[in-house]
Amino acid sequence: MSHANSEETMMNTAVAHPSTSKAKADKDILHTQIAQACEQACQAIAPTWPLDRAIAVNPHWSRIGMPVRKVAARMAVLGGIQVFPPRNLQRQAWDEGRVSAADLAQTLQQLPEAQAAGLSPGDCITALHSEPALEHLPLLIDVLDNDPNRHTRLSWRQAITHQVSQTCAAYFDEHQADWHPERTQGLYAFWRETLQHDHGIGLLMGLPHIGQAIDALPVTAQDAERWVLERLGLPQAVWADYLESVLLTVNGWASWCAYLGWQAKLENGEDAHLGELLAIRLAWGALLLECKDDKANDQAFVTLQRAWEHAPLLLLAAERALLVDEVWQVALEIGYQRELAAKLISAGKTAPGSQAIEVQAAFCIDVRSEPLRRALETAWPGIQTLGFAGFFGLPVAYTPLATQARRPQLPGLLAPAMEVVDSIISAEPEKRNADAALQSASVRSRQYRFAVTDQWKAGSRWPGAAFSFVEAAGLGYLGKIGQWLWPGLQPRSRDDLAGLPARHQSICRPHLIGVGLEAKIDLAARVLQGMGLTRELAPMVLLVGHGSQSANNAHAAGLDCGACCGQTGEVNARSLALLLNEPEVRQGLQAKGIAVPSHTVFVAALHNTTTDEIEGFDLDLMPEDARARWQTLQQVFAQAGNQVRRERSPSLQLDAQASDDALLEQLRRRANDGAQTRPEWGLAGNAAFIIAPRQRSLGIGLEGRSFLHDYDASQDTDGSVLELLMTAPMLVTHWINWQYHASTCDPQRLGSGNKLLHNVVGGNLGVFEGNGGDLRIGLSRQSLHDGKHWIHEPLRLTVVIEAPQAAIEAVIAKHAVVKQLVDNGWLHLWHVESSHLQRYDHGTWSKLELEQA
């Protein structure tokens, strides 16, 4: 039949059966609306990174288009999640004087909504003694779970979360189990097949005949979503809210799936796992419907529909109820901001020193760098410190020698654009002809040792071999346990060199590959401009990354550099130092107007944030005069490190009166202690991000609570550097700030719980608390609480920028994400000029009214 005849036949059919065509059109529209609601719900979930690349993430990142209080209301009503600090924590801050009457009065004056509601200080204080009146919206699985024996078993919500979580753990595992399931048909199909063989789930849920209902499950994820939503009969206006509430019951795994989607988008692809996870949770509702009689189903539908008909009103009521909590959130922040403002104004009046600068040290902006920078400047005026993002502007992925591993060494917001690999590079030029042979030998040696290690580990994984393995290993097996029970003083381990011959480790160096000379010069110019090092370079420039040191710690990567995607800054610092020391690159920089003196040497180093020691790299490549200067620095490093260790010791319950050597030994043993749940406090306490010349914060104690990024507006005439800082480091620091905030405010839903109960899932996917439940995201309690008190204060980030107002406003107007952060209350934005501070509020600047009480 011809094409024309086909069209004519279709038209005649439509005319003959208009009701059929309309029904089909209506069905298509309905399916499109369901798909859109599902997509909207999926877009509300923020990603979480795997353990080996752990970076801090704002779990509400996908909701920053709404004001914080609106998000707090939604999370409370849809997921039972706390966004603002709990009232008992705020009551303690008030009772202890951490929040003063002046702070509260200033807050009520600053918040128009509080004035409109007529809130008085007395109203706010009274509210601290009760919990906010909030209603939670039920899901289908909740209203169906109504049999008389439901209190003698797990709730269906708990049992379903456990079953879905175990299924996801098996499906996504790539590194832990020796056997992996068939995954080509997708997550939903895998779950459906798994459920058909899971005969214990019925007993767990009190549904012994559930197996008969499993065959009624829709075959595809899309059909499951449609089948359930069509049957629920909910108003279309609340579909996306209902589906988001469904995803929040498995928020941990939803966040993992969102990470897979995030990574796919960085590579211009798509990932369907989050949509399939939503379909699984919805399909559980369909499954339970088949297990109930019609009367029970009808009653459940009525209950559910009545509850969700009032969803918009409940959300508005929750916003009103949480206004007091927003007041106390701001009051807590103002209490901190008063001291910060006073310090910044006093520091800005300090005259710069007159001593010649012999060493410049560029540190990561991480809050743990601030005390060490201050201590170094105190120990020796001849050193100038700078703050710069810890990946040092290198958008790279790194592949260690003799491996196929490729890991990103840049913020999770970005995709790698360059490659770094290891190579054997001898210090003496005359020996470099033999480097290729040495590298081949190193590759063979490492691959052999990896193979032996894999066989050794495999012997312990099979249940029947586990005890015989321990018996055969004997003292060798006990050695590792002994290191944990009696921790020694071992230095930070360098896993990237594991398995290499010891004689080759010192000359195995990471460096850029596949980058032409012009591209190298452009990269070097951008980095030096970003650091403000285009003129007046010192004879030695240190590039100081940072990394933590701990043993038996699933979340170890979370203590390393967030700007390096949960890695130490070693690879980036060493690669950049090698690049900037290349004579050809320096000649090219000269042509761009950036004069690097011939005697200037760039040196890579690493700040161990557990022990506050500084380690240098590739020192054998330095000329003799630079080596002498490095030796002079060792006493400066020791003095500064000792000062910081004494500042930190009370919070770690260490003896601050111990001798220098004894205190350092305590921290080194702590770093090697396999039973230590808090080797250091990480970024706990973070509260501010200062984008300004070092002079603005020089000499003042910021208590390790401030990210510091050097910035000189006079050298940034077109505002391009400021734009980069407000769209990259500011977003990263916001993520860090809100992960700590969320994990403190709701440690049960947005934190990972008790570290002592953690079990690693899938090798590196995340952790369970115990052996089941949802995948846990966020920080463990031990990273935030010392056993008696919270170490972290849940304050939103205060960003202080020393730049023209017009330049700041231009960035806000150009970037929607930045505008959402500042206009919706996800962070505070200040402008500083001379001794004046101004606060940004929805497009206007006002004088900062933070007089001391």
Buried (B, 14 or more C-beta within 10 A) or exposed (E): EEEEEEEEEEEEEBEEEEEEBEEEEEEEEBBEEBBEBBBBBBBBBBBBBBBBBBBBBBBBBBBBEBBBBBBBBBBBBBBBBBBBBBBEBBBBBBEEEBBBEBBBBBBBEBBEBBEEBEBEBEBBBEBBEEEBEBBBBBBBBBBBBEBEEEEEBBBBBBBBBBBBBBBBBBBBBEEBEEEEEEEEEBBBBBBBBBBEEBEEBBEBBBBEEBBEBBEEBBEBBBBBBBBBBEBBEBEEEBBBBBBBBBBBBBBBBBBBBBBBBBBBEBEEEEBBBBBBBBBBBBBBBBBBBBBBEEEBBEBBBEBBBEBBEEBEEBBEBBBBBBBBBBBBBBBBBBBBBBEBBBBBBEBBEEEEEEEEBBBBBBBBBBBBBBBBBBBBBBBBEBBBBBBBBBBBBBBBBBBBBBBEEEBBBBBBBEBBEBBBBBBBBBBEEEEBEEBEEBBEEBBEBBEEBBEEEEEEEEBBEEEEEEEEBEEEBEEEBEEEEEBBEEBEEEEBEBEBBEBBBEEBBBBBBBBBEEBEEEEBBBBBBBBBBBBBBBEEBBBBBBBBBBBBBBBBBBBBBBBBBBBBBBBBBBBBBBBBBBBBBBEEBBEBBEEBEBBBEEEBBBBBBBBBBBBBBBBBBBBEBBEEEBBEBBEBBEEBBBBBBBBBBBBBBEBBEBEEEBEEEEBBBBBBBBBBBBEBBBBBBBBBBBBBBBBBBBBBBBBBEBBBBBBBBBBBBEEBEEBEBBBBBBBBBBBBBBBBBBBBBBBBBBBEBBBBBBBEBBEBBBBBBBBBBEEBBBBBBBBBBBBBBBEEEBBBBBBBBBBBBBBBEEBBBBBBEEBEBBBBBBBBBBBBBBBBBEEEBBBBBEEEBEEBEBEEE
